[in-house]
Every structure is written in structure tokens, then in C-alpha cells.
Amino acid sequence: GAVVSQHPSWVICKSGTSVKIECRSLDFQATTMFWYRQFPKQSLMLMATSNEGSKATYEQGVEKDKFLINHASLTLSTLTVTSAHPEDSSFYICSARRLAGAPDEQFFGPGTRLTVL
Amino acid sequence: AQRVTQPEKLLSVFKGAPVELKCNYSYSGSPELFWYVQYSRQRLQLLLRHISRESIKGFTADLNKGETSFHLKKPFAQEEDSAMYYCALRGGSQGNLIFGKGTKLSVKP
């Protein structure tokens, strides 16, 4: 089956530092990847849509200069949280959209727990 | 506006009882709806989609356009069904999913 991995699974960093989270589709090509944020006991909120080779599309209210997204290949997208603050602490989840073959489906990574001290 | 509403945060039933998790949506076009499940300490995974009209793990969901609903049902709940269930709507030009707030299903022995 289609598998999406995320690295790291958890990270603790100091306020003001930057953190990079990787999202990989392991056995399929994903022209589109999505980044979500999930607060405790709340739903997933879409942050941005990442297309291979082009700029990401950010949802309203998401600072693109703070959450840098790069989708350099068909199997890798990265999210960099720049100058992290405690309020950025959250669970970040990526998903990859598989278009080749049927059905069109999104596969989710296991998530990355970010804690900013 | 595109929106998915799951009115129940928590649903608790006994094993063998029927279960229905409610989902209502708001979408101006022709909706594509999904149910995702997240078991404890596992990633989100697709349970079923309305276009497939299939039954997965005994769950079914019917799209009711008149009531703008996509409720998830199972006639006899099992303890292993205990999980977080999210209803989702595919919207936008790039196929992003819009999630409801989720319902935690607890099936007691």
C-alpha cells in the first residue's frame, strides 16, 4: 500500500530556532502534498498545499514566511518552522495525494509533535 | 462556505449496539465525502468514501444531498471500533480535504 513517512516524529526546540519537518511518499509519486496542523483534541486544519516544482498555496491566516514549504521532488516535501515560538507547538501532519491509478486518494503521515520551549 | 460539522464530540455505546456518527456538510458544488478513522497512536486512515458505496469493517455511509448529510453507521459495534472518526469533504481546486472536528467513539464491553 501507499505509505507516507514523516521525520522527525517528535522534536523539542528552543524559542527562536528553526525546525524542519520532512514528508516523504515512500512507494508512490505525489505531485501534491498537504500540510495540516492539529491542536490537542481538535481537528486537522489545513495549513498549505504543496505542489512539486511550484510555490505552495497557503490557507488564510497562515504566515508563509514563518512556515516555509518546499516540494523539491515528487516524493519529498518539507515544512520549516522558522523562528519558532511556544505557540507554534502542535502536531503537524502531512498527506500526499496519489493520482496515478485509482482511486484518487490522500495518504497521511504519522505526524510530527513539535514542542517549542 | 465549505464546512463539515460533526455535532458529537464523544459517542459511547455498548458492544453489539448500533452506532451512528453524524456528519453534515456545506458545499456549493457536487461534494465528495469521506470518513477517516484514527485508532489510538496510529495515523489517520481512510475508512470509506461515498463514491465507492462500499462497506468497510461493517461501516456504511450514505450521502443524502437533500439533508446534506453523510452519517456513518454500523449495526453492531465492536470494541475494536473505538477510535476517533473524522468526516471530510474534498473541496478546492487542488483536492484538499476539509475535516470536521471529529467524534470519539468509545465501545464498551
Interface residues (C-beta under 8 A of the other chain):
Chain A: T32 F34 Q42 S43 L44 M45 L46 T49 N51 T57 I93 S95 R97 P103 D104 E105 Q106 F108 G109 P110 G111
Chain B: Y36 Q42 R43 L44 Q45 L46 R49 I51 S52 Y86 G92 Q94 G95 N96 L97 I98 F99 G100 K101 G102
